[in-house]
Amino acid sequence: MTPVPTHQAAAAQAPDPAVTASPPPAAPGGVPVPAASPAAPPAPPPRTGRLSSRLQSVPGRVLVITTAAVVALALLFGALSSSFQSVRDGLDVIGHDAGPQVVATADLYFALSDMDTQVANVLLIGDEHGLGKGRQRALDVYEQRRSDAGRAVLQASALAGADPAERRTVQAVLDGLGRYERLAARAMLLDEQAGHRAGPPPQRVLEVYRQATDLMRLELLPMAYNLTLESGTVVRRAHEEQSSDVRTGQVLVAGTGLLALGGLLWLQVFLARRFRRVFNPALVVATVIAGMYTLTGFTVLGNETGILLEAKRDGFDSVLTLARARAVGNSMHGDQSRYLLDPERADTYEQTYLDKSQAVLFAPSGNLGAYYKAVAAGADDYPGRQPFLGLIGQESARSGLPGHEAAVIEVLRRYEEFQRADRTMRGLGPRQAVELRVDTLEQRFGNYDAALVELAGLHRTAFDRAVRSGEEQVEELWFLLPLAVVSTAVLIVAGVWPRLSEYR
């Protein structure tokens, strides 16, 4: 065997540079091209794809359905809460806030008119202090009405709020009342100094009293009446707005309730099919609670709409109408004193008396004689036919309250007796007429006024009962609403969590 030289063996074992490490190819122009980098790892799948795959999994679908049911339940309980708050606001406005304040503005008219009536009685009695109920009694009532008028003005001011027109009216009433009190005090002082017998006072007393009564009848009473009308629109507007909100809430409760029930039923059906379980007790109870609140809330809101209407129509409207009737009637009673007090204006006061009588109880007639007959005939025919309009006529047309018809009959009977006594007074001589006015006629008017107050009390009771009933129904559900929210949430978690735990 021929030995191979050492340098030849080493050369044979060394790799061929041309085969093992060829230089990188050169680009045109002689610039070498870098070698290709190793292959990059595959890109991860997009996040949207992973989210979609999770939502399509069983736990993901359970969470989606559960979320939809919870959102629907939140909307249901939100609609219930908002609707109950609207009911509470409406009852509060009518029953405790603006409603009583509006009635107080009608009391302002009554207090002002009775102030002038008592001043006329004081002047009519003269120095015969024991005639009728007496001069001191008239002065005491005058002071009481001054206090009543002051309180009523404060309530009217509170009701006016920031309304510039109503605040100007209230301020004008306050300013006019101060002027009237000064004139009335001066007239009564001059009358006491004159020391005349019962009947018309001296001319200088009449001149001062005319200024006072003209201020009352031509400025203060019309402003007080307008305050009552303007304030009444506050309650009517609030009633309309709250009633509309309650009806809207009723629709929302029904719609969101159906959505919540649908979501809970969907969740139960999915769990039953997927996990081979017929019932999920926790979800069944949650569904029952949601269904109960949907049905109860819808029913209660429907009842509350009727209660708001009842409180306004049979309560507030009637109480306000009768308060106005009482105020106008008292002013009419004062015209009887002024008729005897100022013979020069007797015809004017007689016509004013007829106009106010027609406002209280309208019966077609052109003079007092015809009016007396129409009132007597109409009172006898009630309730067979109702020929009346006016304030009491409006009230006689209402029905539905227990005892209402009997109370209206009593008012009409007492009113007819009062008008009969007025007819008698106008046919007597001056002295006899004054005695009848401060004695028998005063009693007849007192009987009529008491019957009117009793009828108003009937409606006031119905008004208070309706407001209280509405508040109690809402308070019961309002108190349980947070408990229902918490218990429903706990039941849903208790029904869903064990199923989700199976995939952990």
MIDODREN-160729 format. One record per residue (C-alpha): residue in one letter; x, y, z. Coordinates in steps of 0.1 Angstrom, whole numbers, plus 5000, padded with zeros to 4 digits. Example, Ala and Ser with C-alpha at 12.3 -4.5 7.8 and 13.67 -1.06 7.14 Angstrom:
<code:A; xx:5123; yy:4955; zz:5078>
<code:S; xx:5137; yy:4989; zz:5071>
end
This chain:
<code:M; xx:5000; yy:5000; zz:5000>
<code:T; xx:5015; yy:5033; zz:4990>
<code:P; xx:5016; yy:5058; zz:5017>
<code:V; xx:4999; yy:5092; zz:5012>
<code:P; xx:5018; yy:5123; zz:5020>
<code:T; xx:5007; yy:5141; zz:5051>
<code:H; xx:5000; yy:5174; zz:5034>
<code:Q; xx:4979; yy:5157; zz:5008>
<code:A; xx:4958; yy:5139; zz:5035>
<code:A; xx:4951; yy:5172; zz:5053>
<code:A; xx:4941; yy:5188; zz:5021>
<code:A; xx:4917; yy:5160; zz:5013>
<code:Q; xx:4901; yy:5162; zz:5047>
<code:A; xx:4897; yy:5201; zz:5046>
<code:P; xx:4864; yy:5212; zz:5031>
<code:D; xx:4862; yy:5229; zz:4998>
<code:P; xx:4857; yy:5266; zz:5003>
<code:A; xx:4838; yy:5268; zz:4970>
<code:V; xx:4813; yy:5243; zz:4983>
<code:T; xx:4810; yy:5251; zz:5020>
<code:A; xx:4812; yy:5289; zz:5022>
<code:S; xx:4804; yy:5306; zz:4990>
<code:P; xx:4804; yy:5344; zz:4992>
<code:P; xx:4770; yy:5362; zz:4990>
<code:P; xx:4760; yy:5371; zz:4955>
<code:A; xx:4766; yy:5406; zz:4945>
<code:A; xx:4739; yy:5428; zz:4931>
<code:P; xx:4745; yy:5447; zz:4900>
<code:G; xx:4771; yy:5473; zz:4907>
<code:G; xx:4790; yy:5451; zz:4930>
<code:V; xx:4770; yy:5457; zz:4962>
<code:P; xx:4766; yy:5424; zz:4982>
<code:V; xx:4730; yy:5413; zz:4991>
<code:P; xx:4725; yy:5403; zz:5028>
<code:A; xx:4717; yy:5367; zz:5035>
<code:A; xx:4681; yy:5357; zz:5042>
<code:S; xx:4671; yy:5357; zz:5079>
<code:P; xx:4657; yy:5326; zz:5096>
<code:A; xx:4618; yy:5320; zz:5092>
<code:A; xx:4596; yy:5341; zz:5117>
<code:P; xx:4572; yy:5323; zz:5141>
<code:P; xx:4535; yy:5323; zz:5131>
<code:A; xx:4514; yy:5354; zz:5142>
<code:P; xx:4489; yy:5349; zz:5171>
<code:P; xx:4452; yy:5349; zz:5162>
<code:P; xx:4434; yy:5383; zz:5163>
<code:R; xx:4418; yy:5393; zz:5197>
<code:T; xx:4384; yy:5397; zz:5181>
<code:G; xx:4386; yy:5361; zz:5170>
<code:R; xx:4394; yy:5350; zz:5206>
<code:L; xx:4365; yy:5371; zz:5220>
<code:S; xx:4341; yy:5356; zz:5195>
<code:S; xx:4352; yy:5321; zz:5203>
<code:R; xx:4347; yy:5328; zz:5240>
<code:L; xx:4312; yy:5343; zz:5235>
<code:Q; xx:4303; yy:5312; zz:5214>
<code:S; xx:4313; yy:5289; zz:5242>
<code:V; xx:4287; yy:5278; zz:5268>
<code:P; xx:4300; yy:5300; zz:5296>
<code:G; xx:4301; yy:5329; zz:5273>
<code:R; xx:4265; yy:5324; zz:5261>
<code:V; xx:4254; yy:5321; zz:5297>
<code:L; xx:4271; yy:5354; zz:5306>
<code:V; xx:4255; yy:5371; zz:5276>
<code:I; xx:4220; yy:5359; zz:5284>
<code:T; xx:4225; yy:5367; zz:5321>
<code:T; xx:4237; yy:5402; zz:5313>
<code:A; xx:4207; yy:5409; zz:5290>
<code:A; xx:4183; yy:5397; zz:5318>
<code:V; xx:4200; yy:5418; zz:5344>
<code:V; xx:4199; yy:5449; zz:5322>
<code:A; xx:4162; yy:5444; zz:5316>
<code:L; xx:4156; yy:5440; zz:5353>
<code:A; xx:4175; yy:5472; zz:5360>
<code:L; xx:4153; yy:5490; zz:5335>
<code:L; xx:4122; yy:5475; zz:5351>
<code:F; xx:4132; yy:5486; zz:5386>
<code:G; xx:4143; yy:5520; zz:5373>
<code:A; xx:4109; yy:5525; zz:5356>
<code:L; xx:4091; yy:5515; zz:5388>
<code:S; xx:4112; yy:5539; zz:5409>
<code:S; xx:4107; yy:5568; zz:5385>
<code:S; xx:4070; yy:5562; zz:5382>
<code:F; xx:4065; yy:5559; zz:5420>
<code:Q; xx:4083; yy:5592; zz:5424>
<code:S; xx:4060; yy:5609; zz:5400>
<code:V; xx:4030; yy:5596; zz:5419>
<code:R; xx:4045; yy:5609; zz:5452>
<code:D; xx:4053; yy:5643; zz:5437>
<code:G; xx:4017; yy:5646; zz:5423>
<code:L; xx:4001; yy:5637; zz:5456>
<code:D; xx:4024; yy:5660; zz:5475>
<code:V; xx:4016; yy:5690; zz:5452>
<code:I; xx:3978; yy:5684; zz:5454>
<code:G; xx:3975; yy:5672; zz:5490>
<code:H; xx:4002; yy:5690; zz:5510>
<code:D; xx:4018; yy:5719; zz:5490>
<code:A; xx:4000; yy:5739; zz:5463>
<code:G; xx:3965; yy:5724; zz:5469>
<code:P; xx:3960; yy:5737; zz:5504>
<code:Q; xx:3977; yy:5770; zz:5495>
<code:V; xx:3953; yy:5775; zz:5467>
<code:V; xx:3924; yy:5769; zz:5490>
<code:A; xx:3940; yy:5795; zz:5513>
<code:T; xx:3939; yy:5821; zz:5486>
<code:A; xx:3901; yy:5815; zz:5484>
<code:D; xx:3901; yy:5820; zz:5522>
<code:L; xx:3918; yy:5854; zz:5515>
<code:Y; xx:3887; yy:5865; zz:5495>
<code:F; xx:3865; yy:5853; zz:5524>
<code:A; xx:3885; yy:5871; zz:5550>
<code:L; xx:3887; yy:5904; zz:5531>
<code:S; xx:3849; yy:5904; zz:5523>
<code:D; xx:3840; yy:5896; zz:5559>
<code:M; xx:3862; yy:5924; zz:5572>
<code:D; xx:3842; yy:5949; zz:5551>
<code:T; xx:3809; yy:5932; zz:5562>
<code:Q; xx:3818; yy:5936; zz:5599>
<code:V; xx:3827; yy:5972; zz:5595>
<code:A; xx:3793; yy:5978; zz:5578>
<code:N; xx:3776; yy:5960; zz:5608>
<code:V; xx:3795; yy:5981; zz:5633>
<code:L; xx:3784; yy:6013; zz:5616>
<code:L; xx:3748; yy:6000; zz:5611>
<code:I; xx:3744; yy:5992; zz:5648>
<code:G; xx:3756; yy:6026; zz:5659>
<code:D; xx:3754; yy:6032; zz:5697>
<code:E; xx:3729; yy:6004; zz:5703>
<code:H; xx:3756; yy:5980; zz:5712>
<code:G; xx:3733; yy:5952; zz:5723>
<code:L; xx:3714; yy:5950; zz:5690>
<code:G; xx:3717; yy:5916; zz:5674>
<code:K; xx:3750; yy:5900; zz:5683>
<code:G; xx:3763; yy:5934; zz:5693>
<code:R; xx:3790; yy:5958; zz:5683>
<code:Q; xx:3818; yy:5941; zz:5702>
<code:R; xx:3811; yy:5908; zz:5685>
<code:A; xx:3814; yy:5925; zz:5651>
<code:L; xx:3847; yy:5941; zz:5662>
<code:D; xx:3860; yy:5908; zz:5674>
<code:V; xx:3852; yy:5891; zz:5641>
<code:Y; xx:3868; yy:5920; zz:5622>
<code:E; xx:3901; yy:5915; zz:5641>
<code:Q; xx:3899; yy:5877; zz:5635>
<code:R; xx:3894; yy:5882; zz:5598>
<code:R; xx:3924; yy:5906; zz:5597>
<code:S; xx:3946; yy:5878; zz:5611>
<code:D; xx:3931; yy:5853; zz:5586>
<code:A; xx:3938; yy:5877; zz:5557>
<code:G; xx:3974; yy:5882; zz:5568>
<code:R; xx:3980; yy:5844; zz:5569>
<code:A; xx:3963; yy:5839; zz:5536>
<code:V; xx:3984; yy:5866; zz:5520>
<code:L; xx:4016; yy:5849; zz:5532>
<code:Q; xx:4005; yy:5816; zz:5518>
<code:A; xx:3996; yy:5833; zz:5485>
<code:S; xx:4031; yy:5848; zz:5484>
<code:A; xx:4047; yy:5814; zz:5490>
<code:L; xx:4026; yy:5799; zz:5462>
<code:A; xx:4035; yy:5828; zz:5438>
<code:G; xx:4072; yy:5818; zz:5440>
<code:A; xx:4093; yy:5836; zz:5415>
<code:D; xx:4063; yy:5845; zz:5392>
<code:P; xx:4067; yy:5883; zz:5389>
<code:A; xx:4030; yy:5890; zz:5379>
<code:E; xx:4017; yy:5870; zz:5409>
<code:R; xx:4042; yy:5886; zz:5433>
<code:R; xx:4031; yy:5921; zz:5421>
<code:T; xx:3995; yy:5911; zz:5428>
<code:V; xx:4003; yy:5899; zz:5463>
<code:Q; xx:4022; yy:5931; zz:5470>
<code:A; xx:3993; yy:5952; zz:5457>
<code:V; xx:3969; yy:5933; zz:5480>
<code:L; xx:3992; yy:5939; zz:5510>
<code:D; xx:3994; yy:5977; zz:5501>
<code:G; xx:3957; yy:5980; zz:5496>
<code:L; xx:3949; yy:5961; zz:5528>
<code:G; xx:3970; yy:5986; zz:5548>
<code:R; xx:3951; yy:6015; zz:5532>
<code:Y; xx:3917; yy:5998; zz:5538>
<code:E; xx:3925; yy:5992; zz:5575>
<code:R; xx:3933; yy:6029; zz:5580>
<code:L; xx:3901; yy:6040; zz:5563>
<code:A; xx:3880; yy:6014; zz:5582>
<code:A; xx:3895; yy:6025; zz:5615>
<code:R; xx:3888; yy:6061; zz:5608>
<code:A; xx:3852; yy:6054; zz:5599>
<code:M; xx:3846; yy:6034; zz:5630>
<code:L; xx:3862; yy:6061; zz:5652>
<code:L; xx:3840; yy:6088; zz:5636>
<code:D; xx:3810; yy:6065; zz:5640>
<code:E; xx:3817; yy:6060; zz:5677>
<code:Q; xx:3821; yy:6097; zz:5682>
<code:A; xx:3788; yy:6105; zz:5664>
<code:G; xx:3768; yy:6082; zz:5688>
<code:H; xx:3739; yy:6077; zz:5664>
<code:R; xx:3711; yy:6052; zz:5667>
<code:A; xx:3709; yy:6020; zz:5646>
<code:G; xx:3706; yy:6028; zz:5609>
<code:P; xx:3725; yy:6050; zz:5585>
<code:P; xx:3754; yy:6069; zz:5602>
<code:P; xx:3761; yy:6107; zz:5596>
<code:Q; xx:3773; yy:6118; zz:5562>
<code:R; xx:3810; yy:6123; zz:5572>
<code:V; xx:3811; yy:6087; zz:5584>
<code:L; xx:3795; yy:6075; zz:5552>
<code:E; xx:3820; yy:6094; zz:5531>
<code:V; xx:3850; yy:6077; zz:5548>
<code:Y; xx:3833; yy:6043; zz:5547>
<code:R; xx:3826; yy:6047; zz:5510>
<code:Q; xx:3863; yy:6051; zz:5503>
<code:A; xx:3870; yy:6020; zz:5523>
<code:T; xx:3843; yy:5998; zz:5508>
<code:D; xx:3851; yy:6010; zz:5472>
<code:L; xx:3887; yy:6001; zz:5478>
<code:M; xx:3877; yy:5967; zz:5490>
<code:R; xx:3851; yy:5959; zz:5464>
<code:L; xx:3867; yy:5974; zz:5433>
<code:E; xx:3904; yy:5966; zz:5440>
<code:L; xx:3912; yy:5942; zz:5468>
<code:L; xx:3884; yy:5916; zz:5462>
<code:P; xx:3890; yy:5913; zz:5424>
<code:M; xx:3928; yy:5909; zz:5430>
<code:A; xx:3921; yy:5882; zz:5456>
<code:Y; xx:3898; yy:5864; zz:5432>
<code:N; xx:3923; yy:5865; zz:5404>
<code:L; xx:3949; yy:5851; zz:5428>
<code:T; xx:3926; yy:5822; zz:5434>
<code:L; xx:3921; yy:5816; zz:5397>
<code:E; xx:3958; yy:5819; zz:5389>
<code:S; xx:3968; yy:5797; zz:5418>
<code:G; xx:3943; yy:5771; zz:5407>
<code:T; xx:3961; yy:5768; zz:5374>
<code:V; xx:3993; yy:5758; zz:5393>
<code:V; xx:3975; yy:5727; zz:5407>
<code:R; xx:3958; yy:5718; zz:5375>
<code:R; xx:3990; yy:5721; zz:5355>
<code:A; xx:4009; yy:5700; zz:5381>
<code:H; xx:3981; yy:5674; zz:5380>
<code:E; xx:3982; yy:5671; zz:5342>
<code:E; xx:4019; yy:5668; zz:5342>
<code:Q; xx:4021; yy:5642; zz:5369>
<code:S; xx:3992; yy:5622; zz:5355>
<code:S; xx:4009; yy:5621; zz:5321>
<code:D; xx:4042; yy:5609; zz:5338>
<code:V; xx:4023; yy:5582; zz:5356>
<code:R; xx:4007; yy:5569; zz:5324>
<code:T; xx:4040; yy:5570; zz:5306>
<code:G; xx:4056; yy:5551; zz:5336>
<code:Q; xx:4028; yy:5525; zz:5334>
<code:V; xx:4037; yy:5518; zz:5298>
<code:L; xx:4074; yy:5517; zz:5306>
<code:V; xx:4069; yy:5493; zz:5335>
<code:A; xx:4049; yy:5469; zz:5312>
<code:G; xx:4075; yy:5470; zz:5285>
<code:T; xx:4105; yy:5466; zz:5307>
<code:G; xx:4087; yy:5439; zz:5327>
<code:L; xx:4081; yy:5419; zz:5296>
<code:L; xx:4117; yy:5422; zz:5286>
<code:A; xx:4129; yy:5411; zz:5321>
<code:L; xx:4106; yy:5381; zz:5321>
<code:G; xx:4117; yy:5372; zz:5286>
<code:G; xx:4154; yy:5374; zz:5295>
<code:L; xx:4149; yy:5353; zz:5327>
<code:L; xx:4129; yy:5327; zz:5308>
<code:W; xx:4155; yy:5326; zz:5280>
<code:L; xx:4182; yy:5320; zz:5306>
<code:Q; xx:4163; yy:5292; zz:5322>
<code:V; xx:4155; yy:5274; zz:5289>
<code:F; xx:4191; yy:5276; zz:5278>
<code:L; xx:4204; yy:5262; zz:5312>
<code:A; xx:4178; yy:5235; zz:5312>
<code:R; xx:4187; yy:5223; zz:5276>
<code:R; xx:4225; yy:5226; zz:5281>
<code:F; xx:4228; yy:5211; zz:5315>
<code:R; xx:4199; yy:5187; zz:5314>
<code:R; xx:4181; yy:5202; zz:5344>
<code:V; xx:4144; yy:5209; zz:5342>
<code:F; xx:4142; yy:5237; zz:5368>
<code:N; xx:4166; yy:5262; zz:5383>
<code:P; xx:4149; yy:5271; zz:5417>
<code:A; xx:4168; yy:5303; zz:5422>
<code:L; xx:4159; yy:5316; zz:5387>
<code:V; xx:4123; yy:5305; zz:5391>
<code:V; xx:4120; yy:5326; zz:5423>
<code:A; xx:4137; yy:5356; zz:5405>
<code:T; xx:4113; yy:5353; zz:5377>
<code:V; xx:4083; yy:5352; zz:5401>
<code:I; xx:4096; yy:5384; zz:5418>
<code:A; xx:4100; yy:5402; zz:5385>
<code:G; xx:4066; yy:5391; zz:5373>
<code:M; xx:4050; yy:5401; zz:5406>
<code:Y; xx:4065; yy:5436; zz:5405>
<code:T; xx:4056; yy:5440; zz:5369>
<code:L; xx:4020; yy:5431; zz:5375>
<code:T; xx:4017; yy:5449; zz:5408>
<code:G; xx:4035; yy:5480; zz:5396>
<code:F; xx:4013; yy:5482; zz:5365>
<code:T; xx:3981; yy:5478; zz:5385>
<code:V; xx:3991; yy:5502; zz:5412>
<code:L; xx:4001; yy:5529; zz:5387>
<code:G; xx:3967; yy:5525; zz:5370>
<code:N; xx:3951; yy:5529; zz:5404>
<code:E; xx:3972; yy:5559; zz:5412>
<code:T; xx:3960; yy:5576; zz:5380>
<code:G; xx:3925; yy:5572; zz:5392>
<code:I; xx:3934; yy:5584; zz:5427>
<code:L; xx:3951; yy:5615; zz:5413>
<code:L; xx:3919; yy:5622; zz:5393>
<code:E; xx:3897; yy:5616; zz:5423>
<code:A; xx:3917; yy:5638; zz:5446>
<code:K; xx:3916; yy:5666; zz:5421>
<code:R; xx:3880; yy:5663; zz:5408>
<code:D; xx:3861; yy:5651; zz:5438>
<code:G; xx:3884; yy:5667; zz:5464>
<code:F; xx:3904; yy:5697; zz:5454>
<code:D; xx:3880; yy:5711; zz:5427>
<code:S; xx:3850; yy:5708; zz:5449>
<code:V; xx:3867; yy:5722; zz:5480>
<code:L; xx:3880; yy:5752; zz:5459>
<code:T; xx:3846; yy:5758; zz:5443>
<code:L; xx:3828; yy:5757; zz:5477>
<code:A; xx:3854; yy:5780; zz:5492>
<code:R; xx:3848; yy:5805; zz:5464>
<code:A; xx:3810; yy:5801; zz:5469>
<code:R; xx:3814; yy:5808; zz:5506>
<code:A; xx:3835; yy:5839; zz:5500>
<code:V; xx:3812; yy:5854; zz:5474>
<code:G; xx:3782; yy:5846; zz:5496>
<code:N; xx:3797; yy:5864; zz:5525>
<code:S; xx:3804; yy:5894; zz:5503>
<code:M; xx:3767; yy:5892; zz:5492>
<code:H; xx:3757; yy:5891; zz:5529>
<code:G; xx:3777; yy:5923; zz:5534>
<code:D; xx:3758; yy:5940; zz:5506>
<code:Q; xx:3726; yy:5936; zz:5527>
<code:S; xx:3742; yy:5957; zz:5554>
<code:R; xx:3755; yy:5982; zz:5529>
<code:Y; xx:3720; yy:5984; zz:5513>
<code:L; xx:3706; yy:5996; zz:5547>
<code:L; xx:3737; yy:6016; zz:5556>
<code:D; xx:3738; yy:6039; zz:5526>
<code:P; xx:3704; yy:6048; zz:5512>
<code:E; xx:3719; yy:6069; zz:5484>
<code:R; xx:3736; yy:6037; zz:5470>
<code:A; xx:3708; yy:6013; zz:5479>
<code:D; xx:3699; yy:6006; zz:5442>
<code:T; xx:3736; yy:5998; zz:5434>
<code:Y; xx:3740; yy:5975; zz:5464>
<code:E; xx:3707; yy:5957; zz:5455>
<code:Q; xx:3720; yy:5951; zz:5419>
<code:T; xx:3753; yy:5940; zz:5433>
<code:Y; xx:3735; yy:5916; zz:5456>
<code:L; xx:3716; yy:5901; zz:5427>
<code:D; xx:3748; yy:5897; zz:5406>
<code:K; xx:3766; yy:5879; zz:5434>
<code:S; xx:3735; yy:5857; zz:5441>
<code:Q; xx:3736; yy:5847; zz:5404>
<code:A; xx:3773; yy:5838; zz:5407>
<code:V; xx:3766; yy:5816; zz:5437>
<code:L; xx:3735; yy:5799; zz:5423>
<code:F; xx:3724; yy:5810; zz:5389>
<code:A; xx:3687; yy:5809; zz:5380>
<code:P; xx:3673; yy:5828; zz:5349>
<code:S; xx:3658; yy:5861; zz:5362>
<code:G; xx:3660; yy:5898; zz:5355>
<code:N; xx:3653; yy:5911; zz:5390>
<code:L; xx:3653; yy:5900; zz:5426>
<code:G; xx:3616; yy:5891; zz:5427>
<code:A; xx:3620; yy:5867; zz:5398>
<code:Y; xx:3652; yy:5853; zz:5413>
<code:Y; xx:3635; yy:5845; zz:5446>
<code:K; xx:3608; yy:5825; zz:5428>
<code:A; xx:3633; yy:5807; zz:5406>
<code:V; xx:3654; yy:5797; zz:5436>
<code:A; xx:3624; yy:5784; zz:5455>
<code:A; xx:3612; yy:5763; zz:5425>
<code:G; xx:3646; yy:5749; zz:5418>
<code:A; xx:3653; yy:5740; zz:5454>
<code:D; xx:3620; yy:5721; zz:5455>
<code:D; xx:3627; yy:5702; zz:5423>
<code:Y; xx:3663; yy:5690; zz:5431>
<code:P; xx:3675; yy:5664; zz:5425>
<code:G; xx:3648; yy:5656; zz:5399>
<code:R; xx:3660; yy:5683; zz:5376>
<code:Q; xx:3689; yy:5706; zz:5379>
<code:P; xx:3682; yy:5740; zz:5365>
<code:F; xx:3711; yy:5757; zz:5382>
<code:L; xx:3745; yy:5769; zz:5372>
<code:G; xx:3768; yy:5790; zz:5393>
<code:L; xx:3792; yy:5778; zz:5420>
<code:I; xx:3767; yy:5758; zz:5439>
<code:G; xx:3750; yy:5747; zz:5407>
<code:Q; xx:3783; yy:5732; zz:5396>
<code:E; xx:3786; yy:5713; zz:5428>
<code:S; xx:3750; yy:5701; zz:5427>
<code:A; xx:3758; yy:5684; zz:5394>
<code:R; xx:3785; yy:5662; zz:5409>
<code:S; xx:3777; yy:5628; zz:5423>
<code:G; xx:3794; yy:5597; zz:5436>
<code:L; xx:3803; yy:5606; zz:5472>
<code:P; xx:3782; yy:5591; zz:5500>
<code:G; xx:3760; yy:5617; zz:5515>
<code:H; xx:3766; yy:5642; zz:5487>
<code:E; xx:3730; yy:5645; zz:5475>
<code:A; xx:3716; yy:5650; zz:5510>
<code:A; xx:3742; yy:5677; zz:5518>
<code:V; xx:3734; yy:5695; zz:5485>
<code:I; xx:3697; yy:5694; zz:5494>
<code:E; xx:3704; yy:5709; zz:5528>
<code:V; xx:3725; yy:5737; zz:5512>
<code:L; xx:3697; yy:5745; zz:5487>
<code:R; xx:3671; yy:5745; zz:5515>
<code:R; xx:3691; yy:5768; zz:5537>
<code:Y; xx:3700; yy:5791; zz:5508>
<code:E; xx:3663; yy:5794; zz:5498>
<code:E; xx:3654; yy:5803; zz:5535>
<code:F; xx:3681; yy:5830; zz:5534>
<code:Q; xx:3668; yy:5845; zz:5502>
<code:R; xx:3632; yy:5844; zz:5516>
<code:A; xx:3645; yy:5864; zz:5546>
<code:D; xx:3662; yy:5888; zz:5523>
<code:R; xx:3629; yy:5894; zz:5505>
<code:T; xx:3612; yy:5901; zz:5538>
<code:M; xx:3639; yy:5926; zz:5549>
<code:R; xx:3636; yy:5946; zz:5517>
<code:G; xx:3598; yy:5950; zz:5523>
<code:L; xx:3602; yy:5965; zz:5558>
<code:G; xx:3607; yy:6000; zz:5571>
<code:P; xx:3642; yy:6012; zz:5579>
<code:R; xx:3642; yy:6004; zz:5616>
<code:Q; xx:3625; yy:5969; zz:5612>
<code:A; xx:3648; yy:5961; zz:5583>
<code:V; xx:3679; yy:5968; zz:5605>
<code:E; xx:3666; yy:5947; zz:5633>
<code:L; xx:3658; yy:5918; zz:5609>
<code:R; xx:3692; yy:5922; zz:5593>
<code:V; xx:3712; yy:5919; zz:5625>
<code:D; xx:3690; yy:5892; zz:5640>
<code:T; xx:3669; yy:5868; zz:5619>
<code:L; xx:3688; yy:5873; zz:5586>
<code:E; xx:3721; yy:5868; zz:5604>
<code:Q; xx:3708; yy:5835; zz:5617>
<code:R; xx:3696; yy:5824; zz:5582>
<code:F; xx:3729; yy:5832; zz:5566>
<code:G; xx:3747; yy:5814; zz:5594>
<code:N; xx:3726; yy:5783; zz:5588>
<code:Y; xx:3733; yy:5785; zz:5550>
<code:D; xx:3770; yy:5790; zz:5556>
<code:A; xx:3772; yy:5760; zz:5580>
<code:A; xx:3755; yy:5738; zz:5555>
<code:L; xx:3780; yy:5749; zz:5529>
<code:V; xx:3809; yy:5742; zz:5552>
<code:E; xx:3795; yy:5707; zz:5559>
<code:L; xx:3793; yy:5700; zz:5522>
<code:A; xx:3829; yy:5713; zz:5517>
<code:G; xx:3839; yy:5691; zz:5547>
<code:L; xx:3825; yy:5660; zz:5529>
<code:H; xx:3847; yy:5667; zz:5499>
<code:R; xx:3876; yy:5676; zz:5521>
<code:T; xx:3873; yy:5642; zz:5537>
<code:A; xx:3872; yy:5625; zz:5503>
<code:F; xx:3902; yy:5645; zz:5492>
<code:D; xx:3923; yy:5636; zz:5523>
<code:R; xx:3912; yy:5599; zz:5520>
<code:A; xx:3922; yy:5598; zz:5483>
<code:V; xx:3956; yy:5614; zz:5490>
<code:R; xx:3963; yy:5591; zz:5520>
<code:S; xx:3953; yy:5560; zz:5500>
<code:G; xx:3975; yy:5569; zz:5471>
<code:E; xx:4005; yy:5576; zz:5494>
<code:E; xx:4000; yy:5543; zz:5513>
<code:Q; xx:3999; yy:5522; zz:5482>
<code:V; xx:4031; yy:5538; zz:5468>
<code:E; xx:4049; yy:5536; zz:5501>
<code:E; xx:4043; yy:5499; zz:5505>
<code:L; xx:4059; yy:5491; zz:5471>
<code:W; xx:4085; yy:5519; zz:5475>
<code:F; xx:4097; yy:5503; zz:5508>
<code:L; xx:4100; yy:5468; zz:5492>
<code:L; xx:4116; yy:5479; zz:5460>
<code:P; xx:4153; yy:5479; zz:5473>
<code:L; xx:4147; yy:5445; zz:5488>
<code:A; xx:4134; yy:5432; zz:5455>
<code:V; xx:4164; yy:5446; zz:5436>
<code:V; xx:4189; yy:5429; zz:5460>
<code:S; xx:4171; yy:5396; zz:5463>
<code:T; xx:4167; yy:5393; zz:5425>
<code:A; xx:4204; yy:5400; zz:5420>
<code:V; xx:4213; yy:5374; zz:5446>
<code:L; xx:4190; yy:5348; zz:5431>
<code:I; xx:4204; yy:5353; zz:5396>
<code:V; xx:4240; yy:5348; zz:5409>
<code:A; xx:4229; yy:5318; zz:5429>
<code:G; xx:4213; yy:5303; zz:5398>
<code:V; xx:4241; yy:5310; zz:5373>
<code:W; xx:4273; yy:5306; zz:5393>
<code:P; xx:4271; yy:5268; zz:5399>
<code:R; xx:4268; yy:5262; zz:5362>
<code:L; xx:4297; yy:5285; zz:5354>
<code:S; xx:4318; yy:5267; zz:5380>
<code:E; xx:4316; yy:5235; zz:5361>
<code:Y; xx:4338; yy:5250; zz:5334>
<code:R; xx:4366; yy:5262; zz:5357>
end
